[in-house]
Amino acid sequence: MDLPCPDWIKHAEQIWNRLDAVQKNQFSAQSDIDEIFDFGQSNITPDDVRVLSGIGKTIPVQKCAQSAVKLRERGNDSFKAKDYTSAAQHYTQGACQAPGDSEQLALCYANRSAALFHLRRYQECLEDIGRALAHGYPSHLQPKLLSRRAQCQSFIHTQQPGQEGTATALQAPASHIPSPATVVSHTHSHSPATGVSLRFGPEKGRHLVAVEGRRAGEVLLEDQAFSCVLIPGQGLRGGQEQQQEEREGRRGGRKGAGVTRGAKGAFGTEERCCHHCLCPTVCLVPCPGCSYARYCGQLCQEQAWQEHHRWECPLGAELRAVGVLAQLALRVALKAGLQQVQRARGTHGDARSLSEQEVPEEGKSNIGRGNTCGLDTTSPPAGQTESPLPHNASMPTSDPCVGSHGNAYQCVYSLLPHVEGHAPSLRFLYAVTIATLYQALQQAGPPPSSWRGGDYVNDSCDGQSPCENAACGTWKPELSILGATALRHLLQLRANAQAIITERVSDECDVAVQASREVRVATAIFPTLSLMNHACRPNTSVTFDLCGRRSPDASFPQLVLSSDSVTSVTGVSVTVRASKDLTAGEELLHCYGPHCSRMEVQERQRLLLEQYMFTCQCEACLQDLQSPAEGSIASTHYKCPKCGKPLQAGAEVYVCVRKGCSGQVSRGQVEGTLQALRALLDEALELLDMDRPDDALKLLHEAVGRARRHLLDTHKLQGQLCDATARAYASMGRWCEAANQLSSSVECVRRQFGEDSLELGQQLFKLAHCTSTEGKLASRCV
């Protein structure tokens, strides 16, 4: 979970400890979200707001001209070294730090245009030249800038009509070309898909099924995030952090994201991606009011301003301190607006919140998410109801669980908050956090226009705070519904937040093989994806699209849910495909993180119960609990030192499974061996990142020799070592040996993840690329 920073958690604990036993019992017994929020409000003071602001001061989000100068100078150094990508990113950081009335802003834009020119990104170069001139670029330096503009216009003019984007992409370094694993075409139709429908039952709640048979690889549905929050500081990561993330059971992807490795990966997610649509680019446009938020273009900037950033901008540091989930919860409430929230609350009756009474106790163990609404679950005669889903989306066209058909926010609001599933201390932390943010909003200015019935769509994103830019409005007591709604969403997000995973390529442009790893770039809430239940062996796969268009200048696809719903023309979308052949009536199942190929059944069930508050009874769990299959992850995959047969886990030691063999290994020895192998692998990967494949190969050969002595071929480290060795050979141009290693890696991945896994598809893609390169080189020699 993305909890607030430690300092704020500690402060909330101090407030909790000041309560007497009666107050704690009173709070622990509360299940109404409005009452929980009121309790949080009654126990905070303006001093608590000042404490949060003080914590936020350690997270700089204000602009600073001196910082802009230093960052521009770093960009100049990278430019001189002909590292134009890093130069452009440094210039972007400088532009974000530069105040609007500072000459540094124009200088950063002008310098970045030079870097973009060398990257052959002529359209973006022209845009930066225009920005530099608009912000007062010194007149004595303008001739060089105008000459560059003429050159760009000449290059663009000579390109064939409709080929601007293609030419730019082909001419750009490989690090700027999106990986096939992360790209989703936006040529899909927005017509309803009759092959997927929504069903409702007392045991599973709302869930999606295939109305007709579907082949593996076919698109089942597409959904757009109602809102998302970018995760700062995420870059390329190593194996140790990945394993830690897997142990935590992150939803929505196979791996998470961690710290950046190496100087070349020194730019975090917030410096690489648009803060609205998450589109990666080196030419982001900063928010005029803060140094943190930045966007891929004016359209994303204006839309983010209208939806949430106008109120987040003066509270940027505080929002960073309270964590991603709290910020996302507030953002969802701000975007929805008063009318949408009132309509959603009215749909669920006079009750002010939904709690555990909505789901029968006997049905909770089979519900993968909080995807049940406030209906009498025994009312459908056959125990299930059904409705079709639109192909793109957001909500079933006739969902019995939602009063307003096709309304994305109604679907989000109806997700279970699982109030009683949160420990009282965690509920109190959430309540105090949201109550403090609510008070901070009041101090920042008048209430959001969408929460007082005003029209706010024509206000420009000029960097002014709400109090400077709004003409009127006062915070009325009844507007506490904003805080209560944000608290509801925060409680929902624990079990319904979706990790946005993408593949990131390293910034090394001058190496034969570029490293790429999966990173967690954002957390989002998807209206329709949230309806899918969990399975430890899912029958679907998800792919995220982080922008929805080729460039900031391209037109944006419009997603219309209903005439009165809050919609986005940009943002994050997800495509759900069948990962195996599906039969008519088969439920669509999505893995929340714990997968049967990565974790033992006991660990999976513990994580799912801990975070998602249900006991998994999927087919994989039932099979593993009854009789773990030989060679599954439940086996040790360790080799007997005497006969080479598998070892079996005992109380203190691992013993050989072969009768008559006395071979055994202590748990400490096994852990020491694994730790040493991982250290060698990590060091080799570090060397590969530094373009030292010869040294990396020596370490890998040593690691492979040790692994053969101690591990069976089924251990996942064997596949990782083969993959790293293949990368080393490819970096040296030894493509045949690289292909042989990848072939071994493919078999390891197939055994671990299965024939229909995305991991296997990625390895086969690499093998095909390696084999193709080898064939091309051989044909040239002939």
C-alpha positions, 0 to 999 in steps of 0.5 A: 500500500502507498501509505503517507510518509513516516513523519506524518504516520508518526504524527497521526499515531500521536493524535491516536494515542491522545484519545482515551479508551472510550474514544478509541472504542467509539471510533472502532465501532463506527462503520459509517464513512461520514461519521468516521470523517467527522470523527477525524475532523473533530480531532485535528486542529490548525496546528495539524495542518501546519505540521503537514505543511512543515513536513511538505517543506522537505519536498520542494515543489516551489520554483527556484531560478538558481536551481534552473541555472544549475540544471541548464548547465548540466544540460549544457555538459550533456549536450557537449558530450553529445548525450542529447537525450540527457541534455533535453531532460536536464533542460526540462528540469530547468524549465520546471524550476524556472519562474515564469518571469525568469529569463532562465525559462526562455533559455531552457526552452531554447537550449532544449530545442537544440537538443531536440534538433539533434534528436531529429524531433523537428516538430517538438523543436519548433514548439520549443523555439516558439516557447522560448520566443514567447517567454522573452528570449534575448534578442541578441541570441535570436538569429541562431534560434530563428535559423534553427526554426527555418531548418526545422521547417525545411526538414518537415516540408521535405517529408511526405504528407502523413509521414512526419511521425513515422520519419521522426520515430525511425530517425530517433535513437532506439531508446525513444521507440516504444517497446512492442510490449507497451504499445496499444493501438488506438484504432479500435472501435468505440462500438459496444462489444456483445461478447462480454457481459456483466453478471451479478451473484451473491457469492461473486458480486459483480463479475464479467463473463464471455458471452461467446467463445473467444480465442487467445489473444483476442481483445475482450474489453478496453477501459479508461482510467477515471483518474490516476496519480503518477508515482515519483522517483520510479526508474530502472530497477534491479532484481532485489527490489523486484522480488521485494515488490512481488512479495508485497503482492502489488496488483496489476502487474508482474513486477513493480518499480524501484530505485534507478540503477546507474547514472544513465537512469537518473531521471525518475518517472516525474521527469520522464512522463506527462503527469496527466496521460503518463505519456513518456517524452523528453520535452515536457511542459511545466506547470506555471505555478509549481516545479513538480507537475509537467505535461506533454502538451497544452491540452493535457496541461489544461485538462489536468488544471480543470480536473484537479491541479488548480486545487492541488497546485498550492498543496503539492508538497502536502500531497506528496507527503500523504502518499499516492493513494490519498492524492488519488482519492482526493483527485477522484472526488474533485473530478467527480464534483458535487452533482455526481457525488450526490447522484451516486449517494442517492443511488444507494439510498439514504445510507451515507456510506456502504459497509460490509452489510452489502455482502453476505458473509458466506459470499465474501470469500469468493469476491476478488474485489470490492465490486459489489453494490448496495443491492439485495443480493438475494433479489435476482430469481436465478441468483444472477443478473446480466448486462452487456458492456461497451467495448471501450468501456467504462460501464455496462450499458444497463448495469443493475448495480448502478442507477445511471447507465454508462456513468463511470463515476457511479461504477467507481463509487459503488465499489466496496470500501471494506470499512471493517476490513481496515484496522481501526488505527489504519482507518484513523490514519486515513480519516485524519489524513483526509480531514487535514487535507480538507482543512488545507483546501479550505485555507488555500481558497474557495471551494472547487467550482465543481463542488459549488455548482459553478462553471469552471471549464473556461478558467485557464491554467495560468498558475494562479492558486484557486484563491487568486483565480476564483471570483467567489465561493465559501466553504459551507458546512455541508461541503464536508461531503467532499472530505467524506467522499475522498475518505470513501475512495481512499478506503476503496483504493486499498483493494481496487487501485490498479498499478500501471506497469510499463516497459522502460528502456535505458537511456544508453543510446550507444550500446548494442543492446539496451536494457529494459525493465518493467516499472510501476509508473502510476496508480489508477482506478478503472471503472470496468477493470475493477469488476474483474475477480482475481485468479492466481492463474488468470485467463486474461492479460492486461496492457496499458496505453499511457497516452492514447496518441502519437504526439502532443499535436495529434488529435485526442480520442474522445471517450463519451460515457454519458451526457452528464458524466465527467469524461477525459479526452486524454489519459491512461487506458487498458486493453484486456485480452484473452490469454487462453481460449475462452468458452461462452459463459466463462468468467474473465479473471485477472491476477491482482499480483500473487501468481501461482507461478511466482508464489506458494499457495500459502503466501498467495492466500496470506497476501490476498487476505491481508490486502484484498480481504478475501480468501482465494478459492480459485482453481490454482489455490484449490489444486495446490492445497489438495496436492501440490504438483511435482515440479511446482513452486511448492517444491524446493528446486534445490539439488541434492549434493550427492545424487543430484535429485530434488531436495525436500523441505524438512523441519531444519534441513532439506533432505533428498527425495530419493530413498536410500540417499542421505544427502541433505543441506541446511536452510542456512546453506541454501539461503547463502547459496541463493544470496551469493548467486543473486549478488553475482547476477546483480553485479553482472547486470551492473556491468552490462549497464556500464557497457562492460559485457566482457567483465559481466560474462566472467561473473555470469559463467561463475554464477552458472557453474555454481547454479548447476551444482546447487540448483535444478533446471526448474529454479527461476534463477537458471532462466535469469542467468541465461537471459543475462548471459544472452544479453552479454553475448548480444552486446559483444555481437555474438548473436549465435551464442546469444540465441542459444542462451535465450533458447535455454531461457525460453524453456525456463520461463515456459516451465515457470510461467506457463505456455500462455504467459506474457513472460514467455511471449517476451522471451520469444520476442527477444529470441526472434529479434536475436535470430533475425539479427544473426540471419541478417549478418550471415546474409551480408557475409554471403 
